[in-house]
């Protein structure tokens, strides 16, 4: 018997004996104390359940916001409503000829670069070129042969993102940490950009609050030029993971998954951060790349793999693409239009995979069962059925996307 319950039992016994005429002496204060203690324990436990302990990261002090909603096992961000971003083409914005050529490429995503691809002396001209291009697209529309289906993005400059205090202005308002970044973000407040829906690629991001601050600052700039009654489209953010610190903080990015829509792994800066060479088999970058993929898959975002430097040797590019697919990447960065066809092809379901999926689902229909059965010499069950359904769904979406990608005639 529990020791705490013994005084209560003795009290009950004393009452029974009293009714029978038996005199028993019991210290009833013990029982009353036990009852009071039990009530206090229950009361305190209820208080503990009701109280909300603030969840904050011990390093940054940032509130941790786990992704909300039902967890769906889909395996590909496109099946969960994300954009198709197989090929992620960078184009230096200071060269007008490169800009026009990029618009005629088959890239799923065109990234107008103001960062590493542009020399400091050319950045002013690069911004001017982008203003002219976006004004033309917003007023005249796309021309015949141009890629109207591509996601348009702007890669801004960086300041190393050393901490949240870099973004603090007077009265704790948010301001850009440098004039360079402020001028880049001014581009996103142009009326032509608001019409086109240009998104942001943020390089060398180490913490998720960098993403939040960029979005809030851009929103401030956009509200200054837009009618207050008009709803501004949410800006999609794509952080680039390029350092050892960012890799260690990938768990924080999962906690702030609503802040971005895709993540990019940059191999050269990562290797420089680690002080390691870029090996041919990429084995020394496996940990960081795999971590990024896991975070994206858990947060329903698109993981985009590193650049292939050998842009003239498509056989090397093909091997790197296959490796990326095996790791779970859904797209790859490109630095030349000639890389796009290979990237788009390998990051799409193969013809053999589509035929296998169709045959399997036909067999499922014939068997009229959700259980396991033999198919082509192997046992298959529900997870395999879902895989086949996903392959067909991705293939159908890519087919529809490719059909309407290029402008074939002008509409008046």
C-alpha positions in Angstrom: 0.0 0.0 0.0 1.2 3.5 -0.8 2.5 5.2 2.4 0.6 8.4 1.6 -2.7 6.5 1.7 -2.2 4.8 5.1 -3.4 7.8 7.3 -6.6 8.0 5.2 -7.2 4.2 5.8 -6.6 4.7 9.5 -9.1 7.5 9.6 -11.7 5.4 7.9 -11.1 2.6 10.3 -11.5 5.0 13.3 -14.8 6.2 12.0 -16.0 2.6 11.6 -14.9 1.7 15.1 -16.6 4.7 16.5 -19.9 3.7 15.0 -19.4 0.3 16.7 -18.7 1.8 20.1 -14.9 1.2 19.9 -12.7 4.1 21.0 -9.7 4.7 18.8 -7.4 7.6 18.8 -6.1 8.8 15.4 -4.2 11.9 14.3 -6.7 13.1 11.7 -4.4 16.0 10.8 -2.2 13.6 8.8 -5.1 12.5 6.6 -6.1 16.1 6.0 -2.5 17.0 5.1 -2.4 14.1 2.6 -5.6 15.2 1.0 -4.4 18.8 0.7 -1.1 17.6 -0.8 -2.8 15.4 -3.4 -5.0 18.3 -4.4 -2.0 20.6 -4.8 -0.2 18.0 -6.9 -3.2 17.7 -9.2 -3.6 21.5 -9.4 0.1 22.0 -10.2 0.1 19.3 -12.8 -2.9 21.0 -14.6 -1.1 24.3 -14.5 2.0 22.7 -16.1 -0.1 21.3 -18.9 -1.8 24.6 -19.6 1.3 26.7 -19.5 3.1 27.2 -22.8 6.8 27.0 -22.7 8.2 29.4 -25.3 10.2 27.3 -27.9 13.4 29.3 -28.8 16.6 28.3 -30.3 19.3 28.4 -27.6 21.9 29.9 -30.0 20.0 32.6 -31.8 17.0 33.2 -29.5 14.7 32.8 -32.6 11.3 31.3 -32.0 11.0 27.8 -33.4 8.0 27.3 -35.6 7.5 23.7 -36.7 5.8 23.2 -40.1 2.1 23.0 -39.6 -0.3 20.8 -41.5 -0.7 17.1 -42.3 2.5 15.3 -43.1 2.1 13.7 -46.6 4.5 11.1 -47.9 4.9 12.2 -51.5 8.6 12.3 -52.0 8.6 15.2 -54.5 7.8 18.9 -53.7 5.9 19.3 -57.0 3.3 16.8 -55.8 2.8 19.1 -52.8 2.2 22.2 -54.8 5.8 23.5 -55.4 7.1 25.0 -58.6 9.0 22.8 -61.1 12.6 23.8 -60.8 14.7 21.1 -62.5 17.1 23.5 -64.2 18.2 26.5 -62.2 20.1 28.7 -64.7 22.2 31.7 -63.6 22.7 34.5 -66.0 25.0 37.5 -65.3 22.7 40.6 -65.5 25.4 43.0 -66.8 25.4 41.4 -70.2 22.2 42.2 -72.2 23.0 39.5 -74.8 23.1 36.8 -72.1 19.8 38.0 -70.7 18.0 37.7 -74.1 19.6 34.3 -74.6 18.5 33.0 -71.2 14.9 34.0 -72.0 15.0 31.7 -75.0 16.4 28.8 -73.0 14.3 25.9 -71.7 15.3 26.5 -68.1 12.6 26.0 -65.5 14.1 28.8 -63.4 16.1 31.8 -64.7 18.2 33.5 -62.0 19.3 37.0 -62.9 22.6 37.3 -61.1 23.9 40.4 -59.3 26.3 38.6 -57.1 29.4 36.5 -58.0 28.7 36.6 -61.7 29.0 40.4 -61.9 32.1 42.4 -61.2 31.7 45.3 -58.7 32.3 47.8 -61.5 29.4 46.3 -63.6 26.7 46.0 -60.9 25.2 49.4 -61.6 24.8 48.5 -65.3 23.4 45.1 -64.3 20.6 46.7 -62.3 19.8 49.1 -65.2 19.6 46.1 -67.6 17.2 44.3 -65.4 15.0 47.4 -65.0 14.7 47.6 -68.8 14.1 43.9 -69.3 11.4 43.6 -66.7 9.7 46.8 -68.0 9.6 45.3 -71.5 8.2 42.0 -70.2 5.6 43.7 -68.1 4.4 46.0 -70.8 5.0 44.2 -74.1 4.9 40.7 -72.9 7.1 37.8 -74.0 8.2 37.5 -77.6 7.9 34.5 -79.9 10.4 31.8 -78.8 10.8 33.1 -75.3 10.2 31.0 -72.2 7.1 32.4 -70.5 6.9 29.4 -68.1 10.2 30.0 -66.4 10.3 31.1 -62.8 12.1 34.4 -62.7 14.5 35.1 -59.7 17.0 37.7 -58.7 20.2 36.7 -56.9 21.1 39.6 -54.7 24.4 40.5 -53.1 25.4 39.5 -49.6 27.2 40.8 -46.6 28.0 37.5 -44.9 24.8 37.6 -42.9 26.7 38.0 -39.6 23.7 38.4 -37.4 20.3 39.9 -36.8 21.8 43.2 -35.5 23.0 43.9 -39.0 19.4 44.5 -40.0 18.5 46.8 -37.1 17.8 50.4 -38.0 16.6 53.3 -35.9 13.8 52.4 -33.5 14.5 48.8 -34.3 13.1 49.0 -37.8 14.6 46.7 -40.4 17.1 48.2 -42.9 19.5 46.7 -45.4 23.0 45.9 -43.9 24.7 47.6 -46.9 24.0 50.1 -49.7 24.6 47.3 -52.3 21.9 45.1 -50.9 19.5 48.0 -50.4 19.8 48.9 -54.2 19.3 45.2 -55.1 16.1 45.1 -53.0 14.8 48.3 -54.5 14.5 46.4 -57.8 11.9 44.2 -56.2 9.7 47.2 -55.5 9.4 48.1 -59.2 5.8 47.9 -60.6 7.0 45.7 -63.4 8.5 43.2 -60.9 5.3 43.1 -58.9 3.4 42.2 -62.1 5.9 39.5 -63.2 6.3 38.0 -59.7 10.1 37.9 -59.5 11.4 35.9 -56.5 14.7 36.1 -54.5 17.7 33.9 -54.3 19.7 34.8 -51.2 23.3 33.7 -51.2 25.5 32.6 -48.3 22.6 32.4 -45.8 23.7 31.1 -42.4 20.5 31.5 -40.4 16.8 31.5 -41.3 16.1 34.9 -39.9 18.2 36.4 -42.8 15.4 35.2 -45.0 12.7 36.7 -42.8 14.4 40.0 -42.7 14.9 40.2 -46.5 11.2 39.5 -47.1 10.1 42.0 -44.5 12.3 44.7 -45.9 11.1 44.0 -49.5 7.5 44.2 -48.3 8.2 47.6 -46.8 9.6 48.8 -50.1 6.7 47.4 -52.1 4.0 48.9 -49.8 5.6 52.3 -50.4 4.8 52.1 -54.2 1.6 50.1 -54.2 -2.0 51.1 -53.5 -2.8 50.2 -49.9 -5.9 48.4 -51.0 -4.0 46.1 -53.3 -2.8 42.7 -51.9 0.8 42.1 -52.6 1.8 38.6 -53.7 4.0 36.7 -51.2 7.6 36.7 -52.2 9.2 33.3 -52.6 12.6 33.0 -51.0 15.4 30.6 -51.9 18.4 30.5 -49.5 21.7 29.2 -50.7 23.7 26.9 -48.3 27.4 27.7 -48.8 29.2 27.4 -45.4 29.9 25.0 -42.6 27.8 27.2 -40.2 24.8 27.1 -42.5 25.1 23.3 -42.7 25.1 23.0 -38.9 22.0 25.2 -38.8 20.0 23.3 -41.3 17.7 22.1 -38.5 16.7 25.7 -37.9 15.7 26.1 -41.5 13.3 23.1 -41.1 11.8 24.9 -38.1 11.3 28.0 -40.3 10.1 26.1 -43.4 7.4 28.6 -44.2 10.0 31.2 -44.8 11.3 29.7 -48.1 10.3 27.5 -51.0 13.5 25.9 -52.1 17.1 25.5 -51.0 20.3 25.5 -53.0 23.6 23.8 -52.3 26.7 25.7 -53.4 29.8 23.5 -53.6 32.6 25.9 -54.3 31.9 28.2 -51.3 31.2 25.2 -49.1 34.6 23.7 -49.9 36.3 27.0 -49.3 34.5 27.3 -45.9 35.6 23.8 -45.0 39.1 24.1 -46.4 38.7 21.0 -48.6 39.1 20.3 -52.3 36.2 19.4 -54.6 36.9 15.7 -55.3 35.6 14.0 -58.5 33.4 11.6 -56.5 32.1 14.5 -54.3 32.2 12.1 -51.3 33.6 14.8 -49.0 30.4 16.9 -49.5 28.0 14.0 -49.0 27.0 14.9 -45.5 26.1 18.5 -46.3 24.2 17.7 -49.5 22.3 14.8 -47.9 21.4 17.1 -44.9 20.0 19.7 -47.2 17.9 17.1 -49.0 16.4 15.8 -45.8 15.5 19.3 -44.6 13.8 20.1 -47.9 11.9 16.8 -48.0 10.7 17.2 -44.4 9.6 20.8 -45.0 8.0 20.1 -48.4 10.5 22.4 -50.3 12.6 21.8 -53.4 16.3 20.8 -53.0 18.6 22.0 -55.8 22.0 20.5 -56.3 25.4 22.1 -57.0 26.8 23.5 -60.3 28.7 21.2 -62.7 31.8 23.2 -63.6 32.6 21.1 -66.7 29.9 22.7 -68.7 31.4 21.6 -72.0 31.6 17.9 -71.0 28.0 16.7 -70.9 29.0 13.2 -69.9 30.3 14.6 -66.5 27.1 16.6 -66.1 25.0 13.5 -66.8 26.9 11.6 -64.0 26.4 14.5 -61.6 22.7 14.7 -62.4 22.2 10.9 -61.8 24.1 11.2 -58.5 21.8 14.1 -57.5 18.7 12.2 -58.3 19.9 9.2 -56.2 20.4 11.6 -53.2 16.9 13.1 -53.6 17.6 16.4 -55.3 14.9 17.6 -57.6 16.9 20.1 -59.7 20.4 21.3 -60.5 22.1 24.7 -61.0 23.3 25.5 -64.5 25.8 28.1 -65.7 25.3 27.6 -69.4 22.2 27.0 -71.6 23.8 23.9 -73.1 23.4 22.2 -69.7 19.7 22.6 -69.5 18.5 19.8 -71.8 20.6 17.2 -69.9 19.4 18.5 -66.5 15.7 18.6 -67.5 15.9 15.1 -68.9 17.5 13.4 -66.0 15.5 15.2 -63.3 12.3 13.9 -65.0 10.9 10.4 -64.8 12.5 8.1 -67.4 10.4 6.6 -70.2 11.0 3.1 -68.7 9.9 4.3 -65.2 6.6 5.7 -66.7 5.9 2.5 -68.6 6.6 0.4 -65.4 4.3 2.7 -63.4 1.5 2.3 -65.9 1.9 -1.5 -66.1 1.9 -1.8 -62.3 -1.2 0.3 -61.8 -3.0 -1.7 -64.4 -2.0 -4.9 -62.6 -3.3 -3.4 -59.3 -6.6 -2.7 -61.0 -6.8 -6.3 -62.3 -5.9 -7.7 -58.8 -8.5 -5.5 -57.1 -6.5 -5.4 -54.0 -4.4 -3.1 -51.8 -2.4 -6.0 -50.5 0.9 -7.5 -51.8 1.2 -9.5 -55.0 3.9 -10.5 -57.4 4.7 -8.2 -60.3 7.5 -8.8 -62.8 9.2 -11.3 -60.5 9.1 -9.0 -57.4 6.7 -8.6 -54.5 4.9 -5.3 -54.5 2.6 -3.6 -52.0 1.1 -0.2 -51.2 4.3 1.8 -50.9 5.2 0.6 -54.4 1.8 1.5 -55.7 2.2 5.0 -54.3 5.6 5.3 -56.0 4.0 4.4 -59.3 1.2 6.9 -58.8 3.8 9.7 -58.0 5.9 8.9 -61.1 2.9 9.2 -63.4 1.7 12.4 -61.6 5.1 14.1 -62.0 5.4 13.0 -65.6 2.0 14.4 -66.4 2.8 17.7 -64.8 6.1 18.0 -66.6 4.4 17.2 -69.9 1.8 19.9 -69.3 4.4 22.4 -68.2 6.6 21.8 -71.3 3.6 22.1 -73.6 2.9 25.7 -72.6 6.5 26.8 -71.9 7.4 28.8 -75.0 5.5 31.6 -76.7 4.4 30.3 -80.2 2.3 33.3 -81.2 1.6 36.7 -80.0 -1.8 37.4 -78.3 -3.4 40.8 -78.7 
